[in-house]
Amino acid sequence: MMRVLWRMLVAEYSKTGCEWREQLGDEAFRICREKGTEPAFSGKYWDCKTAGIYLCNCCQQPLFDSTSKYDSGSGWPSFYQPISPEQLLEHRDSSHGMNRVEVQCRRCAAHLGHVFEDGPAPTGLRYCINSASMKLSADND
């Protein structure tokens, strides 16, 4: 039974680049599927104070609760913890001459952003996430 469910899930999120681009649009495709980034202070959620749950823009998996969001001063939405660490994948990223940890959605492998060890208590982590990688489901929706 689990094998069948896993195959269905993988098939649902195994899309061609054209299918992802059609679903996401050019900018979100560049960020989510090609590991791009948006300029600091430009995304729609960097300064958002609305309560709710931030979902993956590609597969709608819940990723972050607004209660863990804080102003890091970085210009990107920042969270000190995900809803569940099991919903994320983390990989070493040495691109652009930097040593960072990339964060991806475990369900569909969308690029979300990076996690750094300079965040606030209680975790000391700063998940620095692109607005284009998320969709906010507001508490009043």
C-alpha positions in Angstrom: 0.0 0.0 0.0 2.8 2.5 0.9 4.6 1.7 -2.3 1.5 2.5 -4.4 1.0 5.8 -2.5 4.7 6.7 -2.9 4.5 6.0 -6.7 1.4 8.2 -7.0 3.1 11.0 -5.1 6.2 10.8 -7.2 4.2 10.7 -10.4 2.2 13.8 -9.4 5.3 15.9 -8.8 7.4 14.5 -11.7 6.7 17.2 -14.3 8.6 18.5 -17.2 10.1 21.9 -17.2 7.4 23.2 -19.5 4.7 21.8 -17.1 6.3 23.5 -14.1 6.8 26.8 -16.0 3.1 26.7 -17.0 2.0 26.1 -13.4 4.4 28.6 -11.8 5.1 31.4 -14.3 8.6 32.4 -15.3 9.9 34.0 -12.1 8.7 31.3 -9.7 9.9 28.7 -12.1 13.4 30.3 -12.1 13.5 30.3 -8.3 11.7 27.0 -7.5 12.9 24.7 -10.2 16.3 26.4 -11.3 17.5 27.3 -7.8 17.3 31.0 -8.4 16.7 33.8 -5.8 14.7 37.0 -5.7 16.3 40.3 -4.9 16.3 41.3 -1.2 13.3 43.3 -0.1 11.4 42.5 -3.3 9.3 39.4 -2.5 5.7 39.7 -1.4 6.2 38.0 2.0 9.5 39.6 3.3 7.5 42.1 5.4 4.2 40.3 5.6 2.6 40.2 9.1 -0.5 38.1 8.2 -1.1 35.1 10.3 -1.3 31.7 8.6 0.6 28.8 7.1 3.2 29.2 4.4 2.8 26.4 1.8 5.1 25.2 -1.0 4.2 27.1 -4.1 4.7 24.0 -6.2 2.9 21.2 -4.3 1.1 23.1 -1.4 2.8 21.1 1.3 2.7 23.1 4.6 6.2 24.4 5.4 6.3 27.2 7.9 3.8 28.7 10.4 3.7 32.5 10.6 4.3 32.2 14.4 7.9 31.3 13.7 8.4 34.2 11.2 10.6 37.1 12.3 12.4 40.1 10.8 16.0 39.1 10.2 16.8 42.3 8.4 17.9 40.2 5.4 15.1 41.2 3.1 13.7 37.7 2.7 11.0 36.0 4.8 12.8 34.4 7.7 11.6 31.6 10.0 13.4 30.1 13.1 11.8 26.6 12.5 9.7 24.7 9.9 6.4 23.1 10.8 8.2 19.8 10.7 11.8 19.2 9.8 10.7 16.0 7.9 9.0 18.2 5.3 12.3 19.7 4.2 15.5 18.5 2.5 18.8 20.1 3.3 21.9 20.0 1.1 25.3 21.6 1.1 25.5 24.4 -1.4 28.9 25.7 -2.4 27.7 27.7 -5.4 28.6 31.4 -5.9 31.7 30.9 -3.8 29.7 30.5 -0.5 29.2 27.6 1.8 25.5 27.4 2.7 22.8 24.8 3.3 20.1 24.8 0.7 16.5 24.0 1.8 14.1 22.2 -0.5 10.6 20.9 -0.2 10.8 17.1 0.5 7.6 16.4 -1.5 8.5 18.0 -4.8 12.1 19.1 -4.5 11.3 22.8 -5.0 14.2 25.1 -4.1 13.0 27.2 -1.1 16.1 29.1 0.0 18.8 28.5 2.6 19.2 27.9 6.3 21.8 29.6 8.5 22.9 29.2 12.1 22.5 32.8 13.1 18.8 32.9 14.0 17.0 33.6 17.3 16.1 31.3 20.2 14.8 28.8 20.6 16.5 27.1 17.6 19.3 29.5 16.6 18.3 28.9 12.9 17.3 31.3 10.2 15.4 29.8 7.3 15.8 32.4 4.7 13.1 31.6 2.1 12.1 33.1 -1.2 8.6 34.5 -1.4 8.2 33.0 -4.8 8.7 29.6 -3.3 5.7 29.9 -1.0 2.0 30.6 -0.9 0.4 32.0 2.3 -2.8 30.4 3.5 -4.0 33.1 5.8 -5.9 32.1 9.0 -8.9 34.0 7.9 -9.1 32.3 4.4 
